[in-house]
Amino acid sequence: MTVTGIITAIVIGAIIGALGRLVVPGKQHIPIWLTIVVGIVAAFIGTFIASAFGVAATSGIDWIELLLQVAVAAVGVIITVSLYGRRGVRH
């Protein structure tokens, strides 16, 4: 993987992660770097799911693949918020 590929993955991950956070209602108390990681992982998983259904390579913008990536990111944000919130200080 080239430096350009890594930067592109980070940018796409940030966008997918941010869209996933927007879909989830309420405030999420996770850092931006964790949102980017969730977005990168969601982009890979969403692309894998789209490939499995045969909708990963279409002409024009791959809307179905993008929706799958955002849906996976939203689920990832929900899971991350629940796991990350458990690290807090307990009274």
C-alpha positions in Angstrom: 0.0 0.0 0.0 1.4 3.4 -0.9 1.3 6.6 1.1 -1.4 7.9 -1.1 -3.5 4.8 -0.4 -3.0 5.2 3.3 -4.0 8.8 3.2 -7.0 8.0 1.1 -8.1 5.3 3.5 -7.8 7.7 6.4 -9.9 10.4 4.6 -12.6 7.9 3.5 -12.6 6.4 7.0 -13.1 9.8 8.5 -16.0 10.5 6.2 -17.7 7.1 6.6 -17.1 7.3 10.4 -18.6 10.8 10.6 -21.6 9.7 8.6 -22.0 6.7 10.9 -21.9 9.0 13.9 -24.6 11.3 12.3 -26.9 8.3 11.8 -26.7 7.3 15.5 -28.9 9.4 17.7 -27.6 11.2 20.8 -24.1 12.3 21.7 -21.2 9.9 21.3 -18.4 10.3 23.7 -15.6 8.8 21.6 -12.5 10.5 20.2 -12.2 11.5 16.6 -9.3 9.0 16.0 -11.6 6.2 17.1 -14.3 7.4 14.8 -11.8 7.3 11.9 -10.8 3.7 12.8 -14.4 2.7 13.0 -14.9 4.3 9.6 -12.0 2.6 8.0 -13.0 -0.8 9.3 -16.6 -0.1 8.2 -15.5 0.8 4.7 -13.7 -2.5 4.3 -16.6 -4.5 5.8 -19.2 -2.6 3.7 -17.2 -3.2 0.6 -16.9 -6.9 1.4 -20.7 -7.2 1.9 -21.3 -5.3 -1.3 -19.0 -7.6 -3.2 -20.8 -10.6 -1.7 -24.1 -9.3 -3.0 -22.5 -8.3 -6.4 -23.2 -4.6 -6.0 -19.6 -3.4 -5.4 -18.8 -2.5 -9.0 -21.5 -0.5 -10.7 -21.4 2.3 -13.2 -21.3 5.7 -11.6 -21.4 6.2 -7.8 -21.9 3.0 -5.8 -24.8 4.2 -3.7 -25.6 0.8 -2.3 -22.0 0.1 -1.3 -21.9 3.6 0.4 -25.1 2.9 2.3 -23.8 -0.4 3.4 -20.6 1.2 4.6 -22.5 3.9 6.6 -24.8 1.3 8.1 -21.8 -0.8 9.2 -20.2 2.4 10.6 -23.3 3.3 12.6 -23.3 -0.2 14.1 -19.6 0.1 14.8 -20.1 3.5 16.5 -22.9 2.1 18.7 -20.6 -0.8 19.7 -17.6 1.4 20.2 -19.6 3.9 22.3 -20.8 1.1 24.6 -17.4 -0.4 25.0 -15.5 2.9 25.3 -18.0 4.2 27.8 -17.2 1.3 30.2 -13.6 2.6 30.6 -14.8 5.6 32.5 -14.4 6.2 36.2 -16.8 4.4 38.4 -18.2 5.9 41.6 
